[in-house]
C-alpha cells in the first residue's frame, strides 16, 4: 500500500536540513524502487525548502513507521510536524516528473 509522509520542518532547521540531506538521499535510495514520488516542500519563492512530501509503497503501516523512525531528517529532529496516511492513487501522473 502507498503511504504519504507529509512533514514540515522546524522554523530553525535550514542548516540542519543541508547537513543531513546527503544521508536523507542515501536512505531514500535504499527504497527507490518503491517510491511513487518524493521531494521537498517549498516556500513560494520556489527554492527555500520547508518540508518533505514522500509517497512510498510499504506492505503495512507498521513497516512505514519503522522506516520513518530511521529516516535521517526525522531522526535528526528536523521536522516540527509529521503526518502519515495510507494513500490510493486513482489518477495517472502526467506532470511533475523530475527533469
C-alpha positions as CSV (number, residue, x, y, z in Angstrom):
1,X,0.0,0.0,0.0
2,X,1.2,3.5,-0.7
3,X,1.8,5.8,2.3
4,X,2.2,9.5,2.2
5,X,4.6,11.2,4.5
6,X,3.8,14.9,4.9
7,X,6.5,16.6,7.0
8,X,7.0,20.2,7.9
9,X,10.4,21.5,9.0
10,X,11.0,23.3,12.3
11,X,11.4,27.0,11.6
12,X,15.1,27.0,12.6
13,X,16.0,23.8,10.6
14,X,17.6,25.3,7.4
15,X,21.2,24.5,8.3
16,X,20.3,21.1,9.8
17,X,18.4,20.2,6.6
18,X,21.5,20.9,4.5
19,X,23.8,19.0,6.9
20,X,21.6,15.8,6.9
21,X,20.5,15.9,3.3
22,X,23.2,13.5,1.9
23,X,22.2,10.9,4.5
24,X,18.5,11.5,3.7
25,X,19.1,11.0,0.0
26,X,21.1,7.8,0.6
27,X,18.3,6.5,2.8
28,X,15.7,7.2,0.1
29,X,17.9,5.4,-2.4
30,X,17.5,2.2,-0.4
31,X,13.8,2.2,-1.3
32,X,14.0,3.9,-4.6
33,X,12.1,1.1,-6.4
34,X,9.1,1.6,-4.1
35,X,8.9,5.5,-4.3
36,X,5.9,6.8,-6.2
37,X,7.2,10.4,-5.7
38,X,9.3,12.3,-3.3
39,X,10.7,15.8,-2.9
40,X,10.9,18.9,-0.8
41,X,8.0,21.2,0.1
42,X,9.0,24.7,-0.9
43,X,8.2,28.3,0.1
44,X,6.5,30.5,-2.6
45,X,10.0,31.5,-3.8
46,X,10.2,28.1,-5.3
47,X,13.7,27.5,-3.7
48,X,13.5,27.5,0.1
49,X,12.9,24.0,1.4
50,X,10.3,23.9,4.2
51,X,9.4,20.2,4.5
52,X,9.2,16.9,2.6
53,X,6.4,15.0,0.8
54,X,7.1,11.4,0.1
55,X,4.8,8.6,-1.2
56,X,6.3,5.2,-0.8
57,X,5.0,1.6,-1.1
58,X,5.1,-0.4,2.2
59,X,3.4,-3.7,3.0
60,X,1.6,-2.2,6.0
61,X,1.6,0.9,8.3
62,X,4.0,-0.7,10.8
63,X,6.6,-1.0,8.1
64,X,6.1,2.6,7.1
65,X,6.5,3.7,10.7
66,X,9.6,1.6,11.2
67,X,11.1,3.1,8.0
68,X,10.2,6.6,9.2
69,X,11.9,6.0,12.6
70,X,15.2,5.6,10.9
71,X,14.8,8.3,8.3
72,X,17.7,10.7,8.8
73,X,15.8,14.0,8.8
74,X,13.3,12.6,11.2
75,X,16.0,11.0,13.4
76,X,17.8,14.3,13.5
77,X,14.7,16.2,14.7
78,X,14.3,18.3,11.6
79,X,10.5,18.1,11.4
80,X,8.1,20.0,13.6
81,X,5.1,18.0,12.1
82,X,4.8,14.6,10.6
83,X,1.7,13.0,9.2
84,X,1.5,9.5,7.8
85,X,-1.5,8.4,5.7
86,X,-2.4,5.4,3.6
87,X,-3.0,6.6,0.0
88,X,-4.7,5.2,-3.1
89,X,-3.5,6.7,-6.4
90,X,-6.5,6.9,-8.7
91,X,-5.1,9.3,-11.2
92,X,-2.3,8.6,-13.6
93,X,0.5,11.1,-13.2
94,X,1.0,13.4,-16.2
95,X,3.1,16.2,-14.8
96,X,5.8,16.8,-12.1
97,X,8.4,14.3,-13.3
98,X,12.0,15.0,-12.4
99,X,13.9,16.7,-15.2
